[in-house]
Amino acid sequence: MAIEVNGTSIETTENGFLVNYTDWNEDVARKLADIEGIELTEQHWDIINYLRDEYINNNQNQPMERVLLKDMGKKWGSKPTSKDVYKLFPLAPTKQGTKIAGLPAVMRKGGY
């Protein structure tokens, strides 16, 4: 499977995750978000950039939701609830957000 972004074909898995996370850029994120039916806001970008930073600069860490909420609280000045971030990424912030961030699928099971 592949998506077209600015005249370039970018390979994705059958579930829509990028095959190579280095193919990602903001236009790719916008395309992936469009496919997911999400219009990106500043808060979306905060989470996307956080997920990418954790993966790329922290030994391929894919933080659980509880950690994401805590770290977004530091950035936003007040800790969001799960409901807040599910409004941004209805299919799970750490899974759908990871997809839009161009990162590999999270392989752990649910829970904290």
PyMOL commands that set and color helices and strands:
alter all, ss='L'
color gray80, all
select helices_A, chain A and resi 21-23+26-36+42-57+65-76+82-88+93-100
alter helices_A, ss='H'
color red, helices_A
select strands_A, chain A and resi 2-5+8-11
alter strands_A, ss='S'
color yellow, strands_A
deselect
rebuild
show_as cartoon
